[in-house]
Amino acid sequence: MEKGTLKSHLYGSDLPPLTWKQRLEICIGSARGLNYLHKELVKPIIHRDVKSANILLDQYLIPKIADFGLSKSGPELDQSPISTTVKGTFGYLDPEYFMFQQLTVNSDVYSFGVVLFEVLCARPVINPSLSEQKINLVDWAMEYLRRGELIQVVDHQIAASIRPDSLRKFGEIVEKCLADNGCERPSMAVVVWYLEYALQLQRWNQGLKSSTAIF
């Protein structure tokens, strides 16, 4: 794909930073792709390795879910778990799946929640070079989210441009995706709704700011 991986646009390269609007649009497109896999097929497909390195971007930054080497076909019509050997990438793995080896579409939802934090903070999911409190992205960022201080972990290159209500809505869906209990996580359709809402809040506030500036 012309623009490479989402990961390469977040960290580890010299590419210019994506705007908050661009990041939200990429997240929305990726969530729609996962929703198609989970809901639009006779048998859902569980990707099992959702991560920023497996989200490819075309020349217009439209995302494509890639690398189905670990994917599994799920049961028809219901959320019955599949008993299977744990596969995936450390840091993105659903802890419930890791502990009990029971795979459902909700495992992809958890991994996507990790990607959302990755997009927001623009740092690796696991970084052993950081202090103990910061090594694991989810643990570190979730602590700030629960304290209502999510802005503290936002990529400094875009922090000033994010509208507070857009960030708040984004944080709500991240927290839901990362619920410890898989059955408490939202469907990808709900994730799409939240992300589109966050995008509309960002656009609406920017439009309001522009219109009031003329008076």
Order of alpha helices (4+ residues) and beta strands (2+ residues): alpha-alpha-beta-beta-beta-beta-beta-alpha-beta-alpha-alpha-alpha-alpha
